[in-house]
C-alpha cells in the first residue's frame, strides 16, 4: 500500500463481488499475516474477526502486508486464485485508485490473468505484470498458473477484441469443435448486445480427472467465464456443454455490465438485497438456450424439449404458486433464514420466455425481449448506476407499448400460476398437462397469499410473528395484529421476503406429505386461539404430457 491512511489500518477480505458471493469460511484460509512499515520495522497485526485484520503502530507512507493464502483450486501442475478470495482492501479508504499485480511462477508455467498487461505485444500467457484500473477491477480478475494450453480466436473481423480458450487439464473432446462452438455463441451474442468493450475475454476450462462425473459449475467475471467439469464429461458430446458456455458469455452483459442498482454501489457488504436474480440468472439461462437455437447448435426440437423440461421442473417444485420468485432472490443472500424453495434459474427462464412471446405478440413480431435487454443496457449499464427492479417492467412496457404492471405483480411479485399454455400457444407451442382445469375459489392460497404480510416482534431469539397487513377473504379470518403460532404444530421459521412468510412455512409443512390439500395454521387474537385452514393449489405433481410446435 503506497500511501496508507492514518493508523489503525483495517484490511478486509471482501464478502462478495458484484452479483456474487465468496464462502463464509474464506478467511480461515488466510494465515501468517504480518505487516511492516516503509523502513522495514514490524507492525502489530490483530485479527479482528473472520474477515478483518488491523495493523497497529505509527507509520507514514508505504506499508507492506504479507499473508499466506490457500488456493481455492490447485494441483501439482496448476493453481487458480479468485480475486475475491485473495486480495484484501482497506476499510474506509477510496478504492478507485489503480492497482498493480506481479505474479512470480515457475519458469515452465504459463499465466492466464484477465487484467491488462503492463507490457503490450507479447502473448497474454507469457505476461507476468498486470495493472487494474481500481480495486474492483483487481478483485474481479481470476489468475491461473500452470501448464496451460490455449486456443485463440478473433471475435470479429477488424476488431481488436480477442478471446482465449484456456485449458488446465486434458479434455478428451476435439478442441476444434470447442473453438467453432465458442465462435458461434460469441458472434451471435455480440451481434445482439454489442462489442464486449475489453481487449481480451477468457474462457477457462477446468478439467479435473478426479471430479465426480455429475458435477460441473460455472463462475462469471467481467472479462472471463470459468467452466468446471470432470474429465469424464469431456468424453461425451461437447455440445452437451454448450449451455454452460452460452450462459457464461451472456453474463458479460447481464449482470456484469447491466447491474441491479444494489450491486452498482460496490461496498463489499456481506449481504446483497437483490430481488432480481430471476432476471440476472433465469433470463440469462433463457438467452443461453435461445442462443443455441438461433445459431443452429440446437434444432428446434431440442429447444422445445429443453422448454418442456423447464416446465416439468417448475411443476415438480412444491413452492410453485406458494413462494414469490423475487423473495427467493433475497433468501439466496441471507443464510440465517430458511432457504427459499423457488428455483429462480428455472422460474426466471420461463418468465423470460413468456415475456418474450408477449412482447412479440403485442408488436406483431417487430420487437422482442432483445429490445428490452438493449434498452436496459443503454440506460443503466456501466458506468451508469444500474437498474431498479421496476425498470424491467417499465422497459418491457415501453418496448411493447403495453402496461405490464399487473403481469409482473401476478407472476414476479406474486404467486399466480404462470399462464403457460395460453402464452405458449401464441407462439405455436401446444402444451398439454395433467394439471386440474377446475375453477378454484379465492380461498386458494395463490390468489391472496402475497397480500398477507408478517413481521417479527419481540426479541431476536424468541420472535413473535405478527400479521402487519391482511388483504384476504373475510371467512378465512386472518386479521392485522394476529400472532401466528404454528403451522400444523410446527413453529414458524424466519424467512427473507415478507410476502413469502406464509408460503415458505406452508411448503415446510408439506415436506412429509406434499399431496395434502391443506395446512392448519394456529393464530392468537386477544389471547384466543384460532385455527385457520389454508388450502393448497391443485397443481402439486402435475405432469407435462406433451409440448409440440405447430406452424399453424
VODONU-650749 format. One record per residue (C-alpha): residue number from 0; residue in three letters; x, y, z. Coordinates in steps of 0.1 Angstrom, whole numbers, plus 5000, padded with zeros to 4 digits. Last residue first. Example, Ala and Ser with C-alpha at 12.3 -4.5 7.8 and 13.67 -1.06 7.14 Angstrom:
2
NODE num residuo    X    Y    Z
NODE   1     SER 5137 4989 5071
NODE   0     ALA 5123 4955 5078
//
This chain:
552
NODE num residuo    X    Y    Z
NODE 551     UNK 4496 4769 4624
NODE 550     UNK 4533 4761 4622
NODE 549     UNK 4529 4737 4651
NODE 548     UNK 4554 4732 4679
NODE 547     UNK 4550 4704 4705
NODE 546     UNK 4548 4701 4743
NODE 545     UNK 4533 4670 4756
NODE 544     UNK 4521 4653 4788
NODE 543     UNK 4537 4677 4812
NODE 542     UNK 4529 4663 4847
NODE 541     UNK 4513 4680 4877
NODE 540     UNK 4529 4669 4910
NODE 539     UNK 4512 4695 4930
NODE 538     UNK 4487 4716 4910
NODE 537     UNK 4455 4719 4930
NODE 536     UNK 4466 4749 4950
NODE 535     UNK 4468 4743 4988
NODE 534     UNK 4440 4754 5010
NODE 533     UNK 4450 4771 5043
NODE 532     UNK 4427 4762 5072
NODE 531     UNK 4428 4788 5100
NODE 530     UNK 4427 4776 5136
NODE 529     UNK 4421 4802 5164
NODE 528     UNK 4435 4806 5199
NODE 527     UNK 4421 4835 5219
NODE 526     UNK 4446 4857 5238
NODE 525     UNK 4433 4888 5220
NODE 524     UNK 4439 4871 5187
NODE 523     UNK 4463 4841 5186
NODE 522     UNK 4469 4820 5155
NODE 521     UNK 4472 4783 5146
NODE 520     UNK 4477 4775 5109
NODE 519     UNK 4463 4742 5095
NODE 518     UNK 4476 4731 5062
NODE 517     UNK 4455 4719 5032
NODE 516     UNK 4451 4696 5003
NODE 515     UNK 4478 4671 5012
NODE 514     UNK 4498 4655 4984
NODE 513     UNK 4531 4671 4996
NODE 512     UNK 4533 4647 5025
NODE 511     UNK 4563 4650 5048
NODE 510     UNK 4576 4681 5031
NODE 509     UNK 4542 4698 5032
NODE 508     UNK 4548 4717 5065
NODE 507     UNK 4580 4733 5051
NODE 506     UNK 4560 4744 5020
NODE 505     UNK 4535 4761 5043
NODE 504     UNK 4563 4779 5060
NODE 503     UNK 4576 4791 5027
NODE 502     UNK 4542 4803 5016
NODE 501     UNK 4532 4821 5047
NODE 500     UNK 4564 4841 5051
NODE 499     UNK 4568 4847 5013
NODE 498     UNK 4555 4882 5011
NODE 497     UNK 4578 4893 5039
NODE 496     UNK 4610 4884 5020
NODE 495     UNK 4637 4867 5039
NODE 494     UNK 4622 4839 5061
NODE 493     UNK 4622 4832 5098
NODE 492     UNK 4607 4798 5108
NODE 491     UNK 4572 4793 5123
NODE 490     UNK 4569 4766 5150
NODE 489     UNK 4555 4734 5135
NODE 488     UNK 4522 4722 5150
NODE 487     UNK 4505 4720 5117
NODE 486     UNK 4517 4755 5110
NODE 485     UNK 4524 4774 5143
NODE 484     UNK 4518 4804 5165
NODE 483     UNK 4510 4832 5141
NODE 482     UNK 4500 4863 5160
NODE 481     UNK 4471 4883 5147
NODE 480     UNK 4476 4920 5146
NODE 479     UNK 4461 4926 5111
NODE 478     UNK 4434 4900 5105
NODE 477     UNK 4431 4864 5092
NODE 476     UNK 4396 4851 5095
NODE 475     UNK 4395 4829 5064
NODE 474     UNK 4358 4840 5061
NODE 473     UNK 4369 4875 5053
NODE 472     UNK 4389 4867 5021
NODE 471     UNK 4424 4881 5024
NODE 470     UNK 4441 4915 5025
NODE 469     UNK 4460 4912 5058
NODE 468     UNK 4488 4936 5067
NODE 467     UNK 4511 4935 5097
NODE 466     UNK 4504 4899 5108
NODE 465     UNK 4525 4892 5138
NODE 464     UNK 4553 4866 5142
NODE 463     UNK 4566 4866 5178
NODE 462     UNK 4604 4864 5180
NODE 461     UNK 4623 4845 5206
NODE 460     UNK 4660 4848 5199
NODE 459     UNK 4656 4881 5180
NODE 458     UNK 4634 4895 5208
NODE 457     UNK 4598 4907 5204
NODE 456     UNK 4582 4913 5171
NODE 455     UNK 4587 4897 5137
NODE 454     UNK 4568 4909 5107
NODE 453     UNK 4541 4892 5086
NODE 452     UNK 4525 4904 5053
NODE 451     UNK 4494 4887 5039
NODE 450     UNK 4488 4902 5005
NODE 449     UNK 4513 4878 4988
NODE 448     UNK 4490 4849 4998
NODE 447     UNK 4458 4863 4981
NODE 446     UNK 4451 4843 4949
NODE 445     UNK 4480 4818 4954
NODE 444     UNK 4465 4805 4987
NODE 443     UNK 4432 4791 4974
NODE 442     UNK 4403 4806 4992
NODE 441     UNK 4395 4827 4962
NODE 440     UNK 4379 4796 4947
NODE 439     UNK 4395 4774 4921
NODE 438     UNK 4378 4766 4888
NODE 437     UNK 4386 4731 4875
NODE 436     UNK 4414 4728 4850
NODE 435     UNK 4435 4704 4870
NODE 434     UNK 4470 4700 4858
NODE 433     UNK 4476 4668 4838
NODE 432     UNK 4495 4687 4811
NODE 431     UNK 4493 4695 4774
NODE 430     UNK 4513 4724 4759
NODE 429     UNK 4509 4734 4723
NODE 428     UNK 4537 4758 4711
NODE 427     UNK 4527 4779 4681
NODE 426     UNK 4540 4811 4696
NODE 425     UNK 4505 4823 4707
NODE 424     UNK 4500 4788 4721
NODE 423     UNK 4529 4794 4745
NODE 422     UNK 4510 4823 4761
NODE 421     UNK 4478 4803 4768
NODE 420     UNK 4495 4771 4779
NODE 419     UNK 4520 4787 4802
NODE 418     UNK 4497 4812 4820
NODE 417     UNK 4521 4812 4850
NODE 416     UNK 4502 4804 4882
NODE 415     UNK 4497 4834 4904
NODE 414     UNK 4524 4836 4931
NODE 413     UNK 4530 4874 4934
NODE 412     UNK 4559 4898 4928
NODE 411     UNK 4571 4881 4897
NODE 410     UNK 4539 4864 4883
NODE 409     UNK 4509 4885 4895
NODE 408     UNK 4525 4919 4901
NODE 407     UNK 4547 4915 4870
NODE 406     UNK 4516 4909 4848
NODE 405     UNK 4497 4937 4865
NODE 404     UNK 4525 4961 4858
NODE 403     UNK 4529 4950 4822
NODE 402     UNK 4512 4980 4806
NODE 401     UNK 4516 4978 4768
NODE 400     UNK 4536 4998 4742
NODE 399     UNK 4557 4966 4737
NODE 398     UNK 4591 4983 4741
NODE 397     UNK 4578 5008 4767
NODE 396     UNK 4561 4981 4787
NODE 395     UNK 4591 4958 4787
NODE 394     UNK 4613 4988 4798
NODE 393     UNK 4589 4996 4826
NODE 392     UNK 4587 4960 4839
NODE 391     UNK 4625 4957 4839
NODE 390     UNK 4628 4992 4855
NODE 389     UNK 4608 4982 4885
NODE 388     UNK 4637 4961 4899
NODE 387     UNK 4659 4992 4898
NODE 386     UNK 4686 4994 4871
NODE 385     UNK 4723 5003 4874
NODE 384     UNK 4743 5034 4884
NODE 383     UNK 4758 5042 4850
NODE 382     UNK 4794 5033 4841
NODE 381     UNK 4782 5007 4834
NODE 380     UNK 4748 4997 4820
NODE 379     UNK 4716 5015 4830
NODE 378     UNK 4701 5033 4801
NODE 377     UNK 4716 5016 4770
NODE 376     UNK 4717 4982 4787
NODE 375     UNK 4681 4984 4798
NODE 374     UNK 4671 4994 4762
NODE 373     UNK 4693 4966 4747
NODE 372     UNK 4677 4940 4770
NODE 371     UNK 4642 4952 4763
NODE 370     UNK 4649 4951 4726
NODE 369     UNK 4661 4915 4728
NODE 368     UNK 4628 4907 4747
NODE 367     UNK 4612 4912 4713
NODE 366     UNK 4600 4938 4688
NODE 365     UNK 4585 4938 4653
NODE 364     UNK 4569 4904 4659
NODE 363     UNK 4534 4920 4656
NODE 362     UNK 4542 4943 4685
NODE 361     UNK 4519 4929 4712
NODE 360     UNK 4525 4893 4700
NODE 359     UNK 4563 4897 4701
NODE 358     UNK 4562 4914 4735
NODE 357     UNK 4540 4886 4750
NODE 356     UNK 4563 4859 4735
NODE 355     UNK 4594 4874 4750
NODE 354     UNK 4576 4878 4784
NODE 353     UNK 4567 4841 4783
NODE 352     UNK 4602 4830 4775
NODE 351     UNK 4618 4853 4801
NODE 350     UNK 4593 4842 4828
NODE 349     UNK 4602 4806 4819
NODE 348     UNK 4639 4812 4824
NODE 347     UNK 4632 4831 4856
NODE 346     UNK 4613 4802 4871
NODE 345     UNK 4641 4778 4863
NODE 344     UNK 4670 4800 4874
NODE 343     UNK 4649 4814 4903
NODE 342     UNK 4644 4779 4917
NODE 341     UNK 4618 4786 4944
NODE 340     UNK 4625 4768 4976
NODE 339     UNK 4639 4797 4996
NODE 338     UNK 4662 4788 5024
NODE 337     UNK 4650 4795 5060
NODE 336     UNK 4669 4824 5074
NODE 335     UNK 4705 4829 5087
NODE 334     UNK 4720 4822 5052
NODE 333     UNK 4708 4855 5038
NODE 332     UNK 4719 4861 5002
NODE 331     UNK 4698 4834 4984
NODE 330     UNK 4668 4844 5005
NODE 329     UNK 4666 4877 4987
NODE 328     UNK 4664 4860 4953
NODE 327     UNK 4637 4837 4967
NODE 326     UNK 4617 4868 4975
NODE 325     UNK 4618 4877 4938
NODE 324     UNK 4602 4843 4930
NODE 323     UNK 4573 4847 4954
NODE 322     UNK 4565 4814 4972
NODE 321     UNK 4533 4793 4971
NODE 320     UNK 4524 4791 4934
NODE 319     UNK 4554 4768 4928
NODE 318     UNK 4570 4760 4961
NODE 317     UNK 4564 4723 4958
NODE 316     UNK 4587 4722 4928
NODE 315     UNK 4579 4694 4904
NODE 314     UNK 4557 4717 4883
NODE 313     UNK 4586 4740 4877
NODE 312     UNK 4609 4712 4868
NODE 311     UNK 4582 4699 4843
NODE 310     UNK 4581 4734 4827
NODE 309     UNK 4619 4735 4824
NODE 308     UNK 4619 4700 4809
NODE 307     UNK 4594 4710 4783
NODE 306     UNK 4615 4741 4775
NODE 305     UNK 4645 4718 4769
NODE 304     UNK 4625 4695 4746
NODE 303     UNK 4613 4725 4726
NODE 302     UNK 4649 4737 4722
NODE 301     UNK 4660 4702 4710
NODE 300     UNK 4631 4700 4685
NODE 299     UNK 4640 4734 4672
NODE 298     UNK 4675 4722 4663
NODE 297     UNK 4703 4731 4687
NODE 296     UNK 4737 4744 4676
NODE 295     UNK 4718 4763 4648
NODE 294     UNK 4729 4797 4659
NODE 293     UNK 4694 4808 4668
NODE 292     UNK 4686 4777 4688
NODE 291     UNK 4719 4777 4708
NODE 290     UNK 4714 4814 4715
NODE 289     UNK 4678 4809 4727
NODE 288     UNK 4690 4783 4752
NODE 287     UNK 4716 4807 4766
NODE 286     UNK 4691 4835 4764
NODE 285     UNK 4667 4816 4787
NODE 284     UNK 4695 4809 4811
NODE 283     UNK 4703 4847 4812
NODE 282     UNK 4666 4852 4819
NODE 281     UNK 4670 4830 4849
NODE 280     UNK 4703 4843 4862
NODE 279     UNK 4700 4881 4863
NODE 278     UNK 4662 4882 4857
NODE 277     UNK 4652 4856 4884
NODE 276     UNK 4681 4870 4904
NODE 275     UNK 4662 4903 4906
NODE 274     UNK 4652 4907 4943
NODE 273     UNK 4687 4916 4954
NODE 272     UNK 4694 4927 4990
NODE 271     UNK 4732 4920 4988
NODE 270     UNK 4746 4906 5021
NODE 269     UNK 4781 4906 5033
NODE 268     UNK 4790 4942 5023
NODE 267     UNK 4817 4947 4997
NODE 266     UNK 4805 4983 4992
NODE 265     UNK 4802 4984 4955
NODE 264     UNK 4772 5007 4946
NODE 263     UNK 4762 4991 4914
NODE 262     UNK 4753 4959 4932
NODE 261     UNK 4722 4974 4948
NODE 260     UNK 4714 4990 4915
NODE 259     UNK 4709 4958 4895
NODE 258     UNK 4736 4956 4870
NODE 257     UNK 4740 4957 4832
NODE 256     UNK 4777 4952 4829
NODE 255     UNK 4784 4921 4849
NODE 254     UNK 4747 4912 4852
NODE 253     UNK 4737 4906 4824
NODE 252     UNK 4761 4919 4798
NODE 251     UNK 4792 4897 4804
NODE 250     UNK 4767 4872 4818
NODE 249     UNK 4758 4862 4783
NODE 248     UNK 4793 4846 4780
NODE 247     UNK 4786 4823 4809
NODE 246     UNK 4752 4813 4798
NODE 245     UNK 4763 4804 4763
NODE 244     UNK 4793 4784 4775
NODE 243     UNK 4773 4765 4801
NODE 242     UNK 4745 4758 4776
NODE 241     UNK 4771 4744 4751
NODE 240     UNK 4784 4716 4775
NODE 239     UNK 4761 4690 4759
NODE 238     UNK 4776 4701 4726
NODE 237     UNK 4809 4686 4736
NODE 236     UNK 4794 4651 4730
NODE 235     UNK 4808 4629 4758
NODE 234     UNK 4844 4622 4767
NODE 233     UNK 4847 4657 4781
NODE 232     UNK 4823 4648 4809
NODE 231     UNK 4847 4621 4822
NODE 230     UNK 4873 4648 4827
NODE 229     UNK 4851 4664 4853
NODE 228     UNK 4838 4699 4848
NODE 227     UNK 4845 4734 4860
NODE 226     UNK 4837 4762 4835
NODE 225     UNK 4851 4796 4841
NODE 224     UNK 4839 4828 4824
NODE 223     UNK 4860 4858 4817
NODE 222     UNK 4864 4896 4814
NODE 221     UNK 4836 4909 4836
NODE 220     UNK 4836 4877 4857
NODE 219     UNK 4815 4846 4857
NODE 218     UNK 4819 4813 4875
NODE 217     UNK 4805 4780 4863
NODE 216     UNK 4800 4745 4877
NODE 215     UNK 4800 4708 4869
NODE 214     UNK 4794 4677 4890
NODE 213     UNK 4780 4645 4876
NODE 212     UNK 4812 4627 4868
NODE 211     UNK 4828 4634 4902
NODE 210     UNK 4860 4654 4900
NODE 209     UNK 4892 4634 4900
NODE 208     UNK 4903 4639 4864
NODE 207     UNK 4896 4676 4866
NODE 206     UNK 4892 4698 4835
NODE 205     UNK 4889 4734 4844
NODE 204     UNK 4881 4752 4812
NODE 203     UNK 4887 4790 4814
NODE 202     UNK 4870 4810 4786
NODE 201     UNK 4889 4843 4786
NODE 200     UNK 4879 4877 4771
NODE 199     UNK 4905 4901 4757
NODE 198     UNK 4906 4937 4746
NODE 197     UNK 4875 4947 4766
NODE 196     UNK 4844 4965 4753
NODE 195     UNK 4824 4934 4747
NODE 194     UNK 4810 4949 4715
NODE 193     UNK 4772 4950 4710
NODE 192     UNK 4742 4932 4726
NODE 191     UNK 4726 4912 4698
NODE 190     UNK 4756 4910 4674
NODE 189     UNK 4779 4903 4703
NODE 188     UNK 4756 4875 4714
NODE 187     UNK 4756 4859 4680
NODE 186     UNK 4793 4861 4673
NODE 185     UNK 4802 4849 4708
NODE 184     UNK 4780 4818 4706
NODE 183     UNK 4790 4808 4671
NODE 182     UNK 4827 4814 4678
NODE 181     UNK 4825 4793 4710
NODE 180     UNK 4810 4764 4692
NODE 179     UNK 4837 4765 4664
NODE 178     UNK 4865 4768 4690
NODE 177     UNK 4850 4739 4711
NODE 176     UNK 4848 4717 4680
NODE 175     UNK 4885 4725 4672
NODE 174     UNK 4893 4714 4707
NODE 173     UNK 4881 4679 4700
NODE 172     UNK 4869 4663 4732
NODE 171     UNK 4891 4644 4757
NODE 170     UNK 4900 4674 4777
NODE 169     UNK 4935 4673 4792
NODE 168     UNK 4938 4698 4821
NODE 167     UNK 4943 4735 4827
NODE 166     UNK 4926 4746 4795
NODE 165     UNK 4924 4782 4783
NODE 164     UNK 4902 4794 4755
NODE 163     UNK 4913 4830 4747
NODE 162     UNK 4890 4855 4730
NODE 161     UNK 4902 4886 4712
NODE 160     UNK 4888 4921 4707
NODE 159     UNK 4909 4943 4684
NODE 158     UNK 4881 4941 4658
NODE 157     UNK 4888 4940 4621
NODE 156     UNK 4868 4909 4616
NODE 155     UNK 4851 4899 4648
NODE 154     UNK 4858 4880 4680
NODE 153     UNK 4892 4867 4669
NODE 152     UNK 4901 4833 4682
NODE 151     UNK 4929 4820 4704
NODE 150     UNK 4935 4785 4718
NODE 149     UNK 4955 4779 4750
NODE 148     UNK 4970 4750 4769
NODE 147     UNK 4982 4756 4805
NODE 146     UNK 5010 4740 4824
NODE 145     UNK 5004 4761 4854
NODE 144     UNK 4992 4795 4867
NODE 143     UNK 4956 4808 4868
NODE 142     UNK 4945 4842 4880
NODE 141     UNK 4909 4855 4883
NODE 140     UNK 4902 4892 4879
NODE 139     UNK 4871 4906 4896
NODE 138     UNK 4891 4916 4927
NODE 137     UNK 4915 4937 4906
NODE 136     UNK 4888 4955 4886
NODE 135     UNK 4871 4964 4919
NODE 134     UNK 4903 4976 4934
NODE 133     UNK 4909 5000 4906
NODE 132     UNK 4921 5003 4869
NODE 131     UNK 4940 4970 4873
NODE 130     UNK 4975 4967 4860
NODE 129     UNK 4994 4935 4852
NODE 128     UNK 5029 4920 4853
NODE 127     UNK 5038 4884 4845
NODE 126     UNK 5028 4881 4808
NODE 125     UNK 5037 4849 4789
NODE 124     UNK 5001 4837 4787
NODE 123     UNK 4990 4870 4770
NODE 122     UNK 5015 4866 4742
NODE 121     UNK 5037 4896 4739
NODE 120     UNK 5028 4930 4723
NODE 119     UNK 5019 4950 4753
NODE 118     UNK 5038 4954 4786
NODE 117     UNK 5018 4963 4817
NODE 116     UNK 4992 4936 4808
NODE 115     UNK 4955 4944 4813
NODE 114     UNK 4938 4921 4838
NODE 113     UNK 4923 4888 4827
NODE 112     UNK 4951 4867 4840
NODE 111     UNK 4965 4835 4825
NODE 110     UNK 5000 4825 4835
NODE 109     UNK 5023 4799 4819
NODE 108     UNK 5045 4776 4839
NODE 107     UNK 5079 4763 4828
NODE 106     UNK 5097 4791 4847
NODE 105     UNK 5078 4785 4879
NODE 104     UNK 5056 4815 4890
NODE 103     UNK 5060 4850 4903
NODE 102     UNK 5030 4871 4895
NODE 101     UNK 5030 4909 4897
NODE 100     UNK 4999 4929 4902
NODE  99     UNK 4995 4967 4901
NODE  98     UNK 4964 4986 4914
NODE  97     UNK 4949 5018 4901
NODE  96     UNK 4930 5040 4925
NODE  95     UNK 4892 5039 4930
NODE  94     UNK 4890 5020 4962
NODE  93     UNK 4890 5051 4985
NODE  92     UNK 4897 5040 5020
NODE  91     UNK 4871 5032 5047
NODE  90     UNK 4883 4996 5052
NODE  89     UNK 4915 4989 5032
NODE  88     UNK 4910 4961 5007
NODE  87     UNK 4922 4924 5007
NODE  86     UNK 4930 4904 4976
NODE  85     UNK 4927 4866 4975
NODE  84     UNK 4892 4852 4978
NODE  83     UNK 4875 4879 4957
NODE  82     UNK 4905 4877 4933
NODE  81     UNK 4898 4841 4926
NODE  80     UNK 4930 4821 4925
NODE  79     UNK 4939 4791 4904
NODE  78     UNK 4969 4767 4907
NODE  77     UNK 4983 4741 4883
NODE  76     UNK 5009 4714 4879
NODE  75     UNK 5010 4699 4914
NODE  74     UNK 4973 4706 4916
NODE  73     UNK 4953 4736 4928
NODE  72     UNK 4919 4751 4935
NODE  71     UNK 4909 4776 4961
NODE  70     UNK 4945 4785 4969
NODE  69     UNK 4955 4785 5005
NODE  68     UNK 4966 4820 5013
NODE  67     UNK 4997 4831 5030
NODE  66     UNK 5000 4867 5042
NODE  65     UNK 5023 4897 5039
NODE  64     UNK 5011 4933 5043
NODE  63     UNK 5035 4961 5033
NODE  62     UNK 5032 4997 5044
NODE  61     UNK 5041 5028 5024
NODE  60     UNK 5036 5063 5037
NODE  59     UNK 5040 5071 5074
NODE  58     UNK 5039 5047 5103
NODE  57     UNK 5029 5046 5140
NODE  56     UNK 5017 5012 5151
NODE  55     UNK 4987 4989 5146
NODE  54     UNK 4976 4970 5116
NODE  53     UNK 4940 4956 5120
NODE  52     UNK 4929 4924 5103
NODE  51     UNK 4893 4917 5092
NODE  50     UNK 4874 4889 5076
NODE  49     UNK 4866 4863 5103
NODE  48     UNK 4872 4886 5132
NODE  47     UNK 4895 4913 5145
NODE  46     UNK 4929 4895 5137
NODE  45     UNK 4954 4919 5152
NODE  44     UNK 4986 4928 5133
NODE  43     UNK 5015 4947 5151
NODE  42     UNK 5039 4964 5128
NODE  41     UNK 5075 4953 5120
NODE  40     UNK 5101 4979 5111
NODE  39     UNK 5111 4976 5074
NODE  38     UNK 5117 5013 5069
NODE  37     UNK 5084 5016 5049
NODE  36     UNK 5065 4999 5077
NODE  35     UNK 5060 4962 5081
NODE  34     UNK 5030 4939 5083
NODE  33     UNK 5023 4902 5091
NODE  32     UNK 4996 4877 5084
NODE  31     UNK 5007 4840 5088
NODE  30     UNK 4974 4827 5076
NODE  29     UNK 4945 4831 5052
NODE  28     UNK 4923 4800 5046
NODE  27     UNK 4903 4808 5077
NODE  26     UNK 4891 4840 5060
NODE  25     UNK 4873 4821 5033
NODE  24     UNK 4849 4805 5057
NODE  23     UNK 4818 4824 5046
NODE  22     UNK 4824 4814 5010
NODE  21     UNK 4825 4841 4984
NODE  20     UNK 4795 4857 4969
NODE  19     UNK 4785 4871 4935
NODE  18     UNK 4764 4897 4919
NODE  17     UNK 4791 4923 4922
NODE  16     UNK 4819 4908 4942
NODE  15     UNK 4812 4894 4977
NODE  14     UNK 4823 4892 5013
NODE  13     UNK 4855 4912 5007
NODE  12     UNK 4886 4903 5029
NODE  11     UNK 4892 4934 5050
NODE  10     UNK 4924 4952 5060
NODE   9     UNK 4920 4977 5088
NODE   8     UNK 4946 5005 5092
NODE   7     UNK 4950 5020 5127
NODE   6     UNK 4966 5042 5118
NODE   5     UNK 4964 5071 5094
NODE   4     UNK 4957 5061 5058
NODE   3     UNK 4982 5040 5038
NODE   2     UNK 5000 5057 5009
NODE   1     UNK 5018 5031 4988
NODE   0     UNK 5000 5000 5000
//
